[in-house]
Amino acid sequence: MNETATAPTAPLRARAEIDLAALRANVRALRARASGAAVMAVVKSDAYGHGAVPCARAAVEAGASWLGTATPEEALALRKAGLPGRIMCWLWTPGGPWREAIEADLDVSVGGMWALRELVAAAREAGLPARVQLKADTGLGRGGCQPGGDWAELVAEALRAQSEGLLRVTGLWSHFACADEPGHPSIAAQLTLFREMLAYAEGQGVRPEVRHIANSPATLTLPESHFDLVRTGIAVYGISPSPELGGPADFGLRPVMTLSASIALVKHVPGGHGVSYGHRYVTPGATTLGLVPVGYADGIPRHASGAGPVLVDGKWRTVAGRIAMDQFVVDLGGDEPATGTRAVLFGPGDRGEPTAEDWAQAAGTIAYEIVTRIGTRVPRVYVNEEQAG
């Protein structure tokens, strides 16, 4: 992560402005929707490209009582930065840093016997009990333990290790496949199976601190799925997980990241002038072109070539031709903004600029990918770092 604590005095080639006041407000809005359940702010993948440590701190300030990461390395980095409280990580591979996670008092996810065995061995070595959350595969088909005999074996072995003081089963959890599609038949099926797997584990003697299955879309649209904890990821950053149902404002959210760059060159060209690699765009007449100094090496999706929107001097422009590694061009239609003028690729959208969802539509992807892929060459500039009041 390339952090810039406050706005710099010199202009930047590009910047991703991160509004921590918006993030705190989003967490408070999600807490209000959580039906009394605790809120986990998921800060995996460098907080979806926003900067894990500053965003984690802001989320905790706003009342998130858990933090979530994918990898143990991400979780350990939060602890090293001084983040207190409960931190959970779930994407483990054989030989992972189990002992370090135990010693850092992390909650680790286990969804198979190999992981439980490695965790128990690490707990013996550390001389400390592990905090473990058992993951059930209720239908997503990724991580997690299958129902039936596999789940029974995992629960039994976890309880045996717990009786030996090697671990404590702190949670039972699963993950939705289609929660962003309300009414999808898999949602009810997964909820039913999750309840059955919970009942089995609890019937065997598991007393979890938290039970959870709800992600961002389920937090916003499925109150029956909230249980003890909701895991909110993309919604923390003010992006709608279900744009078909509504934009961020419809859910009381505000996008946190604004991505912009300084126009590097404005020049006059005649009609019939090819633009960028392959000449996929040819000027229809005499015009002006603006050079925007960011490209796919900065995370700007090449698939948005010819379609990505940019706000320059109050007007929407469109990427002209192919997006290159470090730059792209917009046709300014004869206008002549000064070099150094700010070109806004996306932001909250309430100041006339495009949004991450607009770029997602242009690139044929989802807004999650648009913000997460913004690279480390683009400094993160944090605003509203101090909580008001």
Salt bridges, closest charged atoms under 4 A:
GLU17 OE1 - ARG15 NH2 3.06
GLU61 OE1 - ARG24 NH1 3.17
GLU103 OE2 - ARG99 NE 2.71
ASP105 OD2 - ARG86 NH2 3.04
ASP107 OD1 - ARG86 NE 3.02
ASP107 OD1 - ARG131 NE 2.62
GLU125 OE2 - ARG99 NH1 3.04
GLU157 OE2 - ARG160 NH1 2.28
GLU164 OE1 - ARG124 NH2 3.30
GLU209 OE1 - ARG131 NH2 2.84
GLU209 OE2 - ARG168 NE 3.37
ASP228 OD2 - ARG211 NE 2.68
ASP298 OD1 - ARG13 NH2 3.01
ASP298 OD1 - ARG377 NE 2.95
ASP326 OD1 - ARG377 NH2 2.92
ASP335 OD2 - LYS315 NZ 2.86
ASP335 OD2 - ARG317 NH2 2.67
GLU336 OE2 - HIS268 NE2 3.30
ASP350 OD2 - ARG254 NH1 2.34
ASP350 OD1 - ARG351 NE 3.90
GLU353 OE2 - ARG351 NH2 3.77
GLU369 OE2 - ARG373 NH1 2.87
